[in-house]
Amino acid sequence: MQMSCRFSWPRCTRVITAMATVTVLACWGSATAHATSPAEQAVAKAVAKWGQDNLQAGASLTLAAMDERIIVPTCEQTLDVDAPFGQAANLRVRCAQPSWQLFVRTIGDAAMAEPAPSAPDTAAPAQAIEWVVVANQHLTRGTRLTPGMLSLRPADAHVPTNTALKALEQAVDAELVRDVAAGSPLRRHDVRAAVLVKRGAMVLMSLGTSSGLQISVRLKAQSDARMGEQVRLTNVESGREITAKVVGLNEAVAL
């Protein structure tokens, strides 16, 4: 039995997530100090250059701070920036190789210079943009969804969104129960928890606490299991069985 000690398990999960090609909406705060990775710095530079090229002389435009949960993939080509909503405060950053895009927010003189309503006491309040998860390509029934298959896009104001998926986390690793055309929004009844562990598969099970020592070991699954379900795992050398909870593709945590 091979066992490896692992510290800071959540950090390991974050690294695995960063390996996927993604198309996401970036969530932003009020500072710029979080853009520490080379990929995030490249996005910040591209946004600043767009401001220099497209705004009035002297207007400053910088990237708002990114939510630390968002992992920006590295782009092998020059980033393309545009303003699909006609506002400097909301920009789109796209990469051609590998293919991904971010919808980002900006701060600075230019971003804050949007005209205010002339009669704030009578004008209707501005409505926040509502985002929905859509398919980047035609997807068939039974497909296990990955980040590269999905995008977040502004919802159609004329189409109800009460059943639409509004976060990538609601769709990633789920399984489609029907075909979905490219560009179509995904709804709650279109997906179900995917089978992430199959009987006979070797599952990486972690044991321990996130703040202390963690041990990881590969055990054999005794049945199929979906995300969040319990599964019986067996040590092939000792025959000992243990119950674990599925947390990812062939990944589980001991109960």
N, C-alpha and C positions, 0 to 999 in steps of 0.2 A: 504493500500500500504506500503510495507516494503522498506525502503531506508537505505542504508549504505554508509557512507562517506569513501572514499578510497584515500589514498595518494600514490604517486609513482606508478601509474597504470602499467607502463612498467615492474616494478619489479615484480608485481603480475603475469603478463603474463610469465615472465621468470621462476617463481616457478612452474607454471602449466606445462610448457614445460619440466621441469626436471623430471616430474613424468612419462614420457613415456620411455619405453625401446628403446634405440636407437643404431644404428650402423652407425658411422660417420667417416669422415675424419677430423682430427684435423688440424686447421690452426695455424701456429706458428710464433712468432716474434723472437726477439733477446735477450730477458731477461728471467729470471726464477722466478721473484718475483710474478708473477700472480698465481702460483700454491698454492692457499691458502685453498681450500676446502680439506677435508680429502680424497675424491676420487681422486683429482688431485695429492695430495701428495703421495697416494699409487701408482699411475702411475709413478711418478718421481722416487720413490724408486725401483720399478720393473725395470725401464730402467737402473738405476745405477747398480743394481745387475746383470742385463744381461751383462753390460759392464765389470764388475769384473770377471764374469764367462767365457766370450767368447773372450776377448781381451787380448793383451799382458800385462804383469805386468807393472804397472805404468801408463798405459793409462787411462785417465779420460773421462767419458761420462756422460753428464747430459741432461735433458729434455729441449728443447727450450720452450720459453714462449708460452702459449696457447692464442689464440684469445678469448677475454672475452665473445664472443657470444656462444662459445662451452661449453655445460654443460656435465660434465663427470658423468655418473651414478655410484652409489656405487656398488662394487662387493662383493658378499658374499663368494667368494672363492679366492684362490691364483691366481693372474694375471699371464698369460702366455705371454712371450715376444719372438719374433723371428724376423729374418731379411729376409723377403720373396724376397727382391730385391738384396740380397747379399751386402748390404751397411749398415755400422753402423750408417750412417746419417739418414736413413729411416727405422724405425722399426714398427712392428705391435704389439699392446697390445690387448690381448683377455681375456674376462671373460666368464666363463661357466654358472654361475648362478648369476643374469639373463644374458642371452646371448647377448653380444655386443662386438664390436671391434673398435679400434682406429688405424689409421695410423698416426704415429707421426714423428717429426723431432728431431734430437739431436744436441747438440753442445759440443765442447771439443776437446782435442787432437786427440782422435780416430776418431771423426766425420770429422775433418779437414784433416786427414792424407790420404785421398784418392788420388791415383796417378794422377798427371796432365798429359795432352797429351804431348808426347815427341816432337811434332812439332806443336805448337799452331798456327803458321801462315798458315799451310796447312791442319791441321786436321779439320774435320767437327765439328761444334759446338754441344755440348751435347743438346739433346732435352728434354724439361721438360716433366714429366709424365703427361698424360692427363687422367682425371678421369671421369667415367660415372656412372650414377645411375642404379643399377640392382635390380631385385626382389630376395629377400631371399627365397621365396617359390612360388609355383604355385598360381597365382592370377587370379581370374575370373572377367569377365566383370561386371561393376557396383560397384566394390569394392572401398570404400573410403580409400585412402592410408594413413598409419600411419608410423612413423619413424621405428618401429620394423620390418616392412615388407621390408625395403630397405637397401641397402648398397652402398657405393662408392668404386669402384674397378678400377684398371688401365685398360684403354681401350685396346682392341686388335689392334695392329698396322696395321693389314690387313683389318680392318673393318672401313668404313667411320663413322665419329662421328658428321657430320655437323648437323644432326637432333636429336642427343642424348641429354637427359637431363644430365646436368653436375653438378648440385647442388641439395641437398636434398630438399631445399626450393621450387624448381620447381615442386616437386612431392607430398610432404606432403599435405594432405587435398584435393588433386585432386581425380577425379573419373576416373577409367579405362573405356575405350570404347571398349576394346577387351581383351581376355584372354592373359596372359603373363606367359611364363614358368619360372621356377626357374632358376636363373642365367642369364636370358636374360636382356639386356639393355633396358631401357625405352626410348621411343622417344616422341617428341612433339605431334605427331598425336595419341599416345596411351592414352592420358589423356585429360581431360577437367575439368573445375572448378566444384567442387562437390556441391550438394545441402546441405548447412550447416544449413539452417533454413527451417523448414517445417511449412505449414499453421497450426495454432492452437497451435504451440509449444510456451513455455514460454522462452523468450529471455532476457538475461542479457544485458541491455543497459547502457553504461557509458556516462556521460555528464560532461563536464568540460575540463580543459587544463592539460597537463602533468606536468606543472610547478606549478600549483595551486590546488585548491580544486576540487576533482572529486566526483560525486555522481553516484551510480549504482542502477538501479531499474529493476525489472522483468516485462516485458510487453508481451502481446500476439501477435504473428505474424498473419498477415492477408493474407499472401501468401507465397509460396515457394521462396527461394532466394539462389543464389550461392555466393561464395566468391567475395567480392567487389561490389556486386549489392546492390541497395537500396531496402528497405522493409518497409512497413507500420506496425507500432506497435500500440497496443491499451492498455490503462490502463483499466483493467477489472473493477475497482471500479468507476472511474470517466467517462469512455467512451472516454476520450481524446485520439486523435491519434497523432503520431509523426513519422516522416520519419528518418530512420537510415541506416547506411551502415554496411553490414555484414563483420566482421573481423575474425570470427572463428566459431566453432561449437556452435550454439545457443548463439552467442555473436555479439554485434553490438555497434557502436558509433553513437551518435546523430549528425545530420547534422545541 
